[in-house]
């Protein structure tokens, strides 16, 4: 690729990332508020602001993941996936509860959009990988739910996270695993430092969402 073509491509990706980030800002806050209402709770202004910030980051991550996969057909699916994932994780960070309807609705929309992208591009491997990764991620967290104190909502969130891995790579999966372990260990350490015990709980949602975003963009 020539220098001019490379420059043009970078400009296009940057512009798309800016637009996606703006959409993440617009959608992130309302989605967090929507999730909190599903939990019969209210969302503070600070939490809505956090939702907008992580929504912006998710929008940018969706563009990077799409560019890595090599087809803009995937952008709608990955944008909904990333913003929905971080919105649910934000609710979990605030309450240690994940809004099941939000995760379910996001999952249905993402699955439909992945199928549309696969059909449009004639690349059905995306759909099969999304289904496989969703099943694998949900299965792993189901084991954690059974033996390691994770919640059933975490299992659902992990399944949603797996739907976005339409183009997984070994480095991305390793980075995701490292991020999940690091965040989880950090949370456990902070919990113990604040007087908690090994039986104390903390939200897995932020670690799950971060891990899947890393897996998608790496």
N, C-alpha and C positions, 0 to 999 in steps of 0.2 A: 504494500500500500504506500502510495506516495505521501510526501509530507503534507501537501495540500489536502489530500483525501483524509489523512489522519486528523488534521486540524479540523476539517469540516465535521468529521465524525465526533470528535470530542466536544465541539460546540453543540452539536445536536443532542448528544447525551446529557451535557450540562444543562441545556435549556429544558429538556424533558424532566430531568431531576428537579429543577427549580419548580416546574409546574406541579410535579407529583408531590414535592414537599409542601407546596401551598395547599394542595388538596388534602394532604395529611393534616395540616393545621386546621382546615375547615371541618374535617370529619372527625378528627381525634377527640376533641373536647365533647361534642355531642354524643359520640359513641360511648365515652366513659360515663357521661350523665345517664345515657340510656341503660347501660349495664348496671349502674348503681340503683336506678329505679327498679330494675328487675330483681335486685336484692332487697327491695323495700327500704332503701336508704337514699339519702341525698348526697349530691356531689358538691363539695366546697369549691370556691373559686380557685383555690390553689390546686386542687386535684384536676379540675378542668384545664387549668393552665398546663399541668404536667401532661395531660392527655394530648393537648395541642403540640407540645414539644416532642413527645415521643411519636406522635402521628407524623410530624414533619420528618423525623429521622426514618420512620418506617417507609414513608413515601420515597425518599431518596434510596433506601435500601432496595425497594421494589424495582426501581429503575436499574440499579447496578445488577441485581439478580437477573433481570430480563436481558440486559446486555450480555451477561455471562452465558445465558442460555442460547443467545444468538437469534432471537426472533421477537419482534415487537408484538406479535400476536398474544404473547403471554402477559403483557403489561397489565391489562385490566384485572386478570386473575390474581397476579402477584401484588397488585396495589391493594385490592380488597383484602387479600390474605394478610399482608403485613400490617395494615392499619387495624384490622379486626383483632389480630393476634396481640398487638401491644395494648389495645384498649382493654381487652379482657385481662391481660397481665397487670395493667394499672389498677383495675378494680381489685384484683387479688392482693396486690401490694398494700392497698389501703385497708382491706377488710379480712384478708385470708379466706376469701370466698370468691369463686369464679362464677359469673353469670352464665348459667347453662344456655338459656335461650339465645344470648348474643353469640356464644361459640357455635351453637347449632346453626343459627341463621347464616353466620359467616361461612361455615363449612359447606352448607348447601350451595351458597352463591359461588364460592370458590370452585367447588367441584364442577358446577355447571359451566363456569367460565373456562376452566381448564379443558373440558370436553370441547367447547366451542373453539378454543385455540388449537387444540389437536386436530379437529376436523378442518379448520380453515387452513392450517399449514400442512396438513397431511402427515402429521408427526404424532402418531398415536402412542409412541413411547412415553411422551409426557404424561398422558393419562394413566398408563400402567405404572409408571414410577411414582406418581402422586399417590395412587391407591396403595402401592406396596409400602411406601415410606410412612403413610398415615397408619397403616396396620402395624408396621414394625414399631413406630414411635408409641402408639397407643398400647401395644403389648408390653414394651419396656416399662412404661409408667404404670401399667396395671400391676406389674411385679412390685414396683416401688410402692404402690397403693396397698398391696397385700402385706409387704414385709418391711417397708422403710418409712411409713408414716405419711406418704403422699395422699392427697385427697382424690376422690373420684373426679372432681372438676379438673384436676391436673391431668388425668388420663384423657379427658375430652380435649383439653387444650393442646396436649401433645399430638393427638390425632389431627387436630386442625393444623398444627405446625408441620406435620408430615406432608399435608396436602400441598404445601408450597415447594417441596423439594422435587421439582420436575426435572432438574438437571444437577443431581448431587455429584460431588467430587470427593475423592478420598481426603485431600487437604481440608476441604470444607467440613466434612464430618468429624475429622480429628479436632479441628478448631472449635467446632460446636461442643464436642465432648469436654474439651479443656475448659471452655467458658462455663459450661454447666457446673462442672466440678468446682471451679474457682469461686463462682458466685455462691454456690450452695455451702461450701466450706466457710466462706467469709460470713455468710448469714448465720451459720451455726456458731461461729466464734463470737460474733457480736452478741448473739442471744445469750451465750454463756457468760460473757463479760458483763452483761446487764443483770445478772442474777438468775438467769434461767437454768434449767436442768436439761439433761439429755432427753427428757420426755417433752420438753417445750416444742411448740410448733412454730413454723415460720412459712411464709408464702413461697411456693416453688415457681409461681407464674413468671416473675421477672427472669429467673434463670432459664426457664423453658423458652420464653419468647426470644431472649438474647441469643441463646444457642441456635435456634432455628434461623434467625436472621443471619447469623454468622455462617451457618451452613449454606444458605442460599447465595450469599454474595462472594464467598471465597472460591 
